[in-house]
């Protein structure tokens, strides 16, 4: 399936260049074609979402339809980003999928308590990553009805 709806966009909050490069390779191999934005830390993600700092030109920064959020970020970490988004009336309806290496049950419980829509462990290996991302993207952008 090829998703090409230009009204769809994805924000990936990921500090690892290697993980993001693997993500990009998989998305391209699956022929998904929609804007993907990346922030490398929590502060940049919040600036992106609140149209502040380098993202203050709100007409060029779209509201993402889905956020893939790593938890372990430099500066403002993913837990704080999640809390801030879900406390904000304008942002809290954006679905957030935590995509992390942390299998810590405290993290899992914290994220669901604070409104995360899904918690996924980053799989090891390209084949597993491909299968996981294909499922995530199809679920959120093909099967689900997302808020405006």
C-alpha positions in Angstrom: 0.0 0.0 0.0 1.2 3.5 -0.8 0.1 6.3 1.5 0.6 9.6 -0.3 -1.9 11.9 1.4 -0.1 15.2 1.7 -2.4 16.2 4.6 -0.8 13.4 6.7 2.4 14.2 8.5 4.5 12.4 11.1 6.8 13.9 13.8 9.6 11.6 14.9 11.3 12.6 18.1 14.6 10.6 18.0 18.0 11.6 19.1 19.9 8.7 17.5 21.0 9.4 14.0 21.5 5.7 13.4 18.0 4.8 14.6 16.5 7.6 12.5 18.4 6.6 9.4 17.1 3.0 9.8 13.6 4.4 10.2 13.9 6.4 7.0 15.3 3.5 5.0 12.4 1.3 6.1 9.7 4.0 5.4 11.1 4.5 1.9 11.3 0.8 1.2 7.6 0.5 2.2 6.7 3.2 -0.3 5.1 5.4 2.3 5.2 8.9 0.9 4.2 11.7 3.4 6.1 14.4 5.2 8.2 13.2 8.1 9.7 15.8 10.5 12.4 15.0 13.0 13.3 16.6 16.3 16.4 15.4 18.0 15.4 16.3 21.5 12.4 17.1 23.7 13.0 20.9 23.6 13.0 21.0 19.8 9.9 18.8 19.7 8.0 21.2 22.0 9.2 24.2 20.0 8.0 22.4 16.8 4.5 21.7 18.4 4.1 25.1 20.0 5.6 27.0 16.9 8.4 28.5 19.0 12.1 29.1 18.5 13.3 28.0 15.1 9.7 26.8 14.3 8.0 30.1 15.0 6.8 30.4 11.4 3.6 28.4 12.1 2.5 28.5 8.5 5.4 26.3 7.5 5.2 23.9 10.5 2.2 21.6 10.2 0.5 20.0 13.1 1.5 16.3 12.9 -1.1 13.6 12.7 1.0 11.2 14.8 4.1 11.5 17.0 6.6 8.7 17.4 8.4 9.6 20.6 11.6 8.2 22.1 11.7 8.4 25.9 15.4 8.8 26.5 16.3 12.1 25.0 18.8 14.8 25.9 17.5 17.8 27.8 13.7 17.6 28.1 13.1 13.8 27.9 10.2 12.0 26.3 8.3 11.6 29.5 8.2 15.4 30.0 7.3 15.9 26.3 4.4 13.5 26.7 3.1 15.2 29.9 3.3 18.6 28.2 1.5 17.6 25.1 -1.3 15.8 26.9 -1.9 18.7 29.3 -2.4 21.1 26.4 -5.9 21.5 25.0 -4.8 22.1 21.4 -2.3 19.3 21.3 -3.6 16.5 23.5 -5.7 14.9 20.7 -2.5 14.1 18.7 -1.8 10.4 19.0 1.5 9.6 20.5 3.3 6.3 20.1 6.3 5.8 22.4 9.0 4.0 20.3 11.8 3.2 22.7 14.3 0.7 23.9 13.1 1.0 27.5 11.3 -2.1 28.8 11.1 -0.6 32.3 7.6 -1.2 33.7 7.8 2.2 35.4 8.2 3.8 32.0 5.3 1.8 30.5 3.0 2.6 33.4 4.0 6.3 33.4 3.3 6.7 29.7 -0.1 5.1 29.7 -1.0 7.0 32.9 -0.1 10.2 31.0 -2.1 9.5 27.9 0.2 7.7 25.5 -1.7 5.9 22.7 0.7 3.0 22.3 4.1 1.9 23.7 6.3 -0.1 21.3 9.8 -1.5 22.0 12.2 -0.8 19.2 12.8 -4.1 17.5 16.3 -5.4 16.8 17.2 -6.1 13.1 16.0 -4.6 9.9 13.4 -7.2 9.2 11.7 -6.8 12.5 11.9 -3.0 12.2 10.3 -3.2 8.8 7.5 -5.4 10.0 6.9 -3.1 13.1 6.9 0.2 11.2 4.7 -1.2 8.4 2.2 -2.3 11.1 2.4 1.1 12.9 2.0 3.2 9.8 -0.8 1.1 8.3 -2.7 1.1 11.6 -2.4 4.8 12.3 -2.7 6.2 8.7 -4.8 3.5 6.9 -7.1 1.9 9.5 -7.5 4.7 12.0 -9.5 7.9 11.8 -7.3 10.6 13.1 -8.4 14.0 14.6 -7.9 17.1 12.4 
